[in-house]
């Protein structure tokens, strides 16, 4: 039984890596004082406390780490006689090369680590046109819809919230969507808390996307962490309007199996989990600015009980009771009737 479980897990992991879109990290490691390249320096990329990739520099101080699953990384560079440097928040995007140079300071005390925050470059040196939205940027946006997040990119038009997008004048059905490298059609039911980043490509589409005539919207989901953590959120508009927007979300991540260090202590995880979900409910997904008129509840109940009345002229037979409604039988409400939308997203 345990062998079958291991085989299933191995197959799932192999499938995930086979389809996952990846990026790469490259740069030059130099001496901070002289500017000379530092050959054979060690550099690693960590994500969620786990080492994802690493390499050493060549004679000219150049390094390349690939493939890397899109996300935020911590890059660490070390070399004998130099102080260690740690760069946090380095963004790696799918199908793109992230350039990050490192300067090592000679003669720093042993054990001291210089921590630097990653700065997103103003100009993208890649040939692709578009933009990448990180998890922090997505959470800060006033929308939970993936298409609407993508619509904040230059060159993309969206008529209304939640609808399809037009990339540089192309039809909305020409835009292709991918989740972790797998092409999807229809609704993209990925909770916001489970998204690592959204990459939007509006030009210079790579050959791997085949005959794509519009843009590409690629979603990368979050992966497991070396430490157990979780969180939840709740949003509601019930106190401020009549649309009753309610959102309950959660996320949970952590290790399942950790490798043992030489001293017997637990090291980084080799198998982990991440799960997130959202439950959303709203009475009117597309409210009107001037409200809607509806039949009063007591009048509607009377119509159901007495749908027909005798015509004043006996020869006319029966008439519909609704023909005798007047302005006093209606009331103005904010939300449309029978348009309640409930949705559950889990990843």
C-alpha positions as CSV (number, residue, x, y, z in Angstrom):
1,X,0.0,0.0,0.0
2,X,2.8,2.4,1.0
3,X,4.6,1.6,-2.3
4,X,1.5,2.6,-4.3
5,X,1.2,5.9,-2.4
6,X,4.9,6.7,-3.1
7,X,4.3,5.9,-6.8
8,X,1.3,8.2,-7.0
9,X,3.1,11.0,-5.2
10,X,6.2,10.6,-7.5
11,X,4.0,10.6,-10.6
12,X,2.2,13.8,-9.4
13,X,5.4,15.6,-8.7
14,X,6.9,14.5,-12.1
15,X,3.8,15.7,-13.8
16,X,3.9,19.1,-12.0
17,X,7.6,19.7,-13.0
18,X,7.0,18.5,-16.5
19,X,4.3,21.1,-17.2
20,X,5.5,23.9,-15.0
21,X,6.8,27.0,-16.8
22,X,10.2,28.0,-15.6
23,X,12.5,31.0,-15.6
24,X,16.2,31.5,-15.0
25,X,18.5,33.6,-12.9
26,X,21.9,34.9,-14.2
27,X,24.4,37.5,-13.3
28,X,28.0,38.3,-12.4
29,X,29.7,38.1,-9.1
30,X,32.5,40.7,-8.6
31,X,34.7,42.2,-5.9
32,X,33.1,45.2,-4.4
33,X,36.4,47.2,-4.2
34,X,38.1,46.4,-7.5
35,X,35.2,45.3,-9.7
36,X,37.2,42.2,-10.7
37,X,35.1,39.0,-11.3
38,X,35.2,36.4,-8.6
39,X,35.6,32.9,-10.1
40,X,34.3,29.7,-8.5
41,X,32.1,31.6,-6.0
42,X,29.1,29.6,-4.7
43,X,25.6,31.0,-5.3
44,X,22.3,29.3,-4.4
45,X,18.6,30.2,-4.9
46,X,16.2,29.4,-2.0
47,X,12.4,29.5,-1.9
48,X,10.3,28.9,1.2
49,X,13.4,27.9,3.1
50,X,14.4,25.2,0.6
51,X,17.3,25.3,-1.8
52,X,15.9,25.1,-5.3
53,X,19.0,25.6,-7.3
54,X,22.7,26.5,-7.2
55,X,25.9,26.7,-9.1
56,X,29.4,28.2,-9.1
57,X,30.7,31.1,-11.2
58,X,33.1,30.6,-14.2
59,X,36.5,32.3,-14.7
60,X,34.7,35.6,-15.6
61,X,32.4,35.5,-12.6
62,X,29.3,34.6,-14.6
63,X,26.6,32.3,-13.3
64,X,23.3,30.9,-14.5
65,X,20.8,29.0,-12.4
66,X,18.0,27.2,-14.2
67,X,15.3,26.0,-14.4
68,X,13.6,27.9,-11.6
69,X,9.9,27.8,-10.9
70,X,8.5,31.3,-11.0
71,X,8.3,33.1,-7.6
72,X,10.2,35.1,-5.1
73,X,13.7,33.8,-4.2
74,X,16.4,34.5,-1.7
75,X,19.8,34.4,-3.4
76,X,22.9,33.7,-1.4
77,X,26.5,34.2,-2.6
78,X,29.6,33.0,-0.7
79,X,33.4,32.7,-1.3
80,X,36.4,32.1,0.8
81,X,37.8,35.3,2.2
82,X,34.7,37.3,1.4
83,X,31.6,38.1,3.5
84,X,28.4,36.3,2.5
85,X,25.7,38.3,0.7
86,X,22.0,37.5,0.8
87,X,19.5,39.2,-1.6
88,X,15.9,38.8,-0.6
89,X,12.8,39.0,-2.8
90,X,14.4,38.3,-6.1
91,X,11.6,37.8,-8.7
92,X,11.8,35.0,-11.2
93,X,9.2,35.0,-13.9
94,X,8.1,32.3,-16.3
95,X,9.9,32.3,-19.7
96,X,12.1,35.2,-18.6
97,X,15.7,35.7,-17.5
98,X,16.2,37.6,-14.2
99,X,19.5,39.4,-14.1
100,X,21.0,39.8,-10.6
101,X,24.7,40.9,-10.1
102,X,26.3,40.4,-6.7
103,X,29.2,42.3,-5.2
104,X,31.2,40.6,-2.4
105,X,33.1,42.5,0.2
106,X,36.5,41.2,1.1
107,X,37.8,40.9,4.7
108,X,34.4,41.0,6.5
109,X,34.2,39.1,9.8
110,X,33.5,35.4,9.6
111,X,29.8,34.6,10.1
112,X,28.6,38.1,9.1
113,X,26.0,38.2,6.3
114,X,25.1,41.2,4.3
115,X,21.4,41.3,3.5
116,X,20.2,43.3,0.5
117,X,16.6,43.8,-0.7
118,X,15.9,43.1,-4.3
119,X,15.1,46.1,-6.5
120,X,12.9,45.5,-9.5
121,X,14.6,47.0,-12.6
122,X,12.9,49.9,-14.3
123,X,13.7,48.4,-17.8
124,X,13.1,44.8,-18.7
125,X,16.0,43.6,-20.8
126,X,14.0,40.6,-22.0
127,X,12.5,40.5,-25.5
128,X,9.0,39.8,-24.1
129,X,6.5,42.6,-23.8
130,X,4.2,42.5,-20.8
131,X,4.3,42.5,-17.0
132,X,4.5,40.2,-14.0
133,X,2.3,40.7,-10.9
134,X,3.7,39.2,-7.7
135,X,1.6,37.8,-4.9
136,X,2.0,41.0,-2.9
137,X,0.9,43.2,-5.8
138,X,-2.1,41.0,-6.5
139,X,-3.4,41.1,-2.9
140,X,-3.2,44.9,-3.0
141,X,-5.4,45.2,-6.1
142,X,-9.2,45.8,-5.6
143,X,-10.2,42.7,-7.6
144,X,-10.2,38.9,-7.2
145,X,-10.5,38.1,-10.9
146,X,-7.5,36.9,-12.8
147,X,-8.5,38.6,-16.0
148,X,-9.1,41.9,-14.2
149,X,-5.6,41.6,-12.6
150,X,-4.1,41.1,-16.1
151,X,-6.1,44.1,-17.4
152,X,-3.9,46.4,-15.3
153,X,-1.1,45.7,-17.8
154,X,-0.5,48.3,-20.5
155,X,-1.9,47.3,-23.9
156,X,-4.8,45.3,-22.4
157,X,-8.5,46.3,-22.5
158,X,-11.3,44.9,-20.5
159,X,-14.9,46.1,-21.0
160,X,-16.3,45.1,-17.6
161,X,-15.0,43.4,-14.4
162,X,-14.7,39.7,-14.8
163,X,-15.1,39.7,-18.6
164,X,-12.5,38.6,-21.2
165,X,-9.6,40.8,-22.1
166,X,-8.4,42.2,-25.5
167,X,-4.6,42.2,-25.9
168,X,-3.5,44.9,-28.3
169,X,-6.7,44.9,-30.3
170,X,-7.1,41.2,-30.7
171,X,-10.3,39.3,-29.9
172,X,-10.9,38.2,-26.3
173,X,-11.0,34.5,-27.4
174,X,-7.5,34.9,-28.8
175,X,-6.1,35.3,-25.3
176,X,-4.7,32.0,-23.9
177,X,-4.6,31.1,-20.2
178,X,-2.1,28.8,-18.5
179,X,-2.0,27.5,-14.9
180,X,1.4,26.1,-14.0
181,X,2.2,25.5,-17.6
182,X,-1.1,23.7,-18.5
183,X,-3.5,25.4,-20.9
184,X,-7.0,25.9,-19.5
185,X,-10.3,26.9,-21.0
186,X,-13.2,28.5,-19.2
187,X,-13.2,29.8,-15.6
188,X,-9.8,29.9,-13.8
189,X,-10.8,28.8,-10.4
190,X,-7.6,29.7,-8.5
191,X,-7.9,31.4,-5.1
192,X,-6.0,34.7,-4.9
193,X,-4.2,33.4,-1.8
194,X,-2.8,30.5,-3.8
195,X,-1.3,32.6,-6.6
196,X,2.5,33.1,-6.6
197,X,2.5,35.4,-9.6
198,X,0.7,36.2,-12.8
199,X,2.7,36.8,-15.9
200,X,1.1,38.7,-18.8
201,X,2.8,38.5,-22.3
202,X,1.5,41.0,-24.8
203,X,4.2,40.7,-27.4
204,X,7.2,38.6,-28.5
205,X,5.3,35.4,-27.6
206,X,7.7,32.5,-27.3
207,X,7.4,29.6,-29.8
208,X,6.3,27.2,-27.1
209,X,2.9,28.8,-27.1
210,X,2.3,27.6,-30.6
211,X,-0.1,29.5,-32.8
212,X,-1.2,32.1,-30.1
213,X,-2.5,35.1,-31.9
214,X,-3.4,37.2,-28.9
215,X,-1.7,37.5,-25.5
216,X,-0.7,35.0,-22.8
217,X,-1.9,35.0,-19.2
218,X,0.2,32.6,-17.2
219,X,-0.7,31.8,-13.5
220,X,1.9,30.3,-11.2
221,X,0.5,28.8,-8.0
222,X,2.4,28.8,-4.7
223,X,4.4,25.8,-3.5
224,X,5.1,24.2,-0.1
225,X,7.2,25.9,2.6
226,X,9.9,24.6,4.8
227,X,8.0,25.9,7.8
228,X,4.3,25.3,8.7
229,X,2.2,28.4,8.4
230,X,-1.4,29.3,7.6
231,X,-3.8,32.2,7.5
232,X,-7.4,33.2,6.8
233,X,-9.3,36.3,5.8
234,X,-12.9,37.5,5.8
235,X,-14.4,40.4,3.9
236,X,-18.0,41.6,4.0
237,X,-19.9,44.6,2.7
238,X,-23.1,43.7,4.5
239,X,-22.7,46.6,6.9
240,X,-22.3,49.2,4.1
241,X,-24.6,48.2,1.2
242,X,-27.3,45.8,0.1
243,X,-25.2,43.7,-2.2
244,X,-24.0,41.4,0.6
245,X,-20.6,40.6,-0.7
246,X,-18.9,38.0,1.5
247,X,-15.5,36.4,1.1
248,X,-13.9,33.7,3.3
249,X,-10.4,32.6,2.3
250,X,-7.7,30.4,3.9
251,X,-4.3,29.0,3.1
252,X,-2.1,26.4,4.8
253,X,1.4,25.2,3.9
254,X,4.2,23.2,5.5
255,X,6.6,20.2,5.1
256,X,5.6,16.6,5.1
257,X,9.1,15.0,4.9
258,X,12.4,16.6,5.9
259,X,15.9,15.3,5.2
260,X,18.3,14.7,8.0
261,X,21.5,16.7,8.4
262,X,24.8,15.2,9.3
263,X,24.3,16.0,13.0
264,X,20.9,14.3,13.1
265,X,18.9,17.5,13.0
266,X,16.1,18.1,10.5
267,X,17.1,20.0,7.4
268,X,15.1,21.4,4.5
269,X,11.9,19.6,3.4
270,X,12.0,17.2,0.4
271,X,8.2,16.9,0.3
272,X,5.6,19.4,1.4
273,X,2.1,20.7,0.8
274,X,0.2,23.9,0.1
275,X,-3.6,24.3,0.0
276,X,-5.8,27.4,-0.3
277,X,-9.4,28.1,-0.8
278,X,-12.1,30.8,-1.2
279,X,-15.8,30.8,-0.6
280,X,-17.4,33.9,-2.2
281,X,-21.0,35.0,-2.2
282,X,-22.7,38.2,-3.6
283,X,-26.3,39.1,-4.3
284,X,-25.6,41.1,-7.4
285,X,-22.4,40.7,-9.5
286,X,-23.3,43.6,-11.7
287,X,-25.2,46.2,-9.7
288,X,-27.0,49.2,-11.3
289,X,-26.0,52.7,-10.3
290,X,-29.7,53.8,-10.1
291,X,-31.1,50.6,-8.5
292,X,-33.9,48.3,-9.7
293,X,-37.7,48.2,-9.4
294,X,-39.4,45.1,-8.0
295,X,-42.8,44.1,-7.0
296,X,-43.4,44.3,-3.3
297,X,-43.4,41.0,-1.4
298,X,-47.0,41.2,-0.2
299,X,-48.2,42.1,-3.7
300,X,-46.2,39.2,-5.2
301,X,-47.7,36.8,-2.7
302,X,-51.2,38.0,-3.6
303,X,-50.4,37.6,-7.3
304,X,-49.4,34.0,-6.7
305,X,-52.5,33.3,-4.7
306,X,-54.8,35.0,-7.2
307,X,-53.1,35.0,-10.7
308,X,-56.4,35.8,-12.5
309,X,-59.4,38.0,-11.9
310,X,-62.8,38.3,-13.5
311,X,-62.9,40.9,-16.2
312,X,-65.3,43.8,-15.6
313,X,-67.0,42.8,-18.8
314,X,-68.4,39.3,-18.2
315,X,-67.9,38.4,-21.9
316,X,-64.1,39.0,-21.6
317,X,-63.6,36.1,-19.2
318,X,-60.4,36.2,-17.0
319,X,-57.6,38.7,-17.0
320,X,-54.1,38.5,-15.5
321,X,-53.9,40.2,-12.1
322,X,-50.6,41.7,-13.1
323,X,-52.4,44.0,-15.6
324,X,-53.8,45.9,-12.6
325,X,-50.5,46.7,-10.9
326,X,-49.7,50.4,-10.4
327,X,-46.7,52.4,-9.1
328,X,-47.6,51.8,-5.4
329,X,-47.1,48.1,-5.9
330,X,-43.4,48.5,-6.7
331,X,-40.4,49.4,-4.6
332,X,-36.8,50.5,-5.5
333,X,-34.0,48.2,-4.4
334,X,-30.2,48.2,-4.8
335,X,-29.6,44.6,-5.9
336,X,-31.2,42.7,-8.7
337,X,-33.4,39.8,-7.8
338,X,-32.4,36.1,-8.4
339,X,-28.8,37.0,-9.4
340,X,-27.0,35.6,-6.3
341,X,-23.7,34.1,-7.1
342,X,-21.9,31.6,-4.9
343,X,-18.5,30.3,-5.8
344,X,-15.9,27.9,-4.2
345,X,-12.3,27.9,-5.4
346,X,-9.7,25.4,-4.1
347,X,-6.1,24.8,-5.1
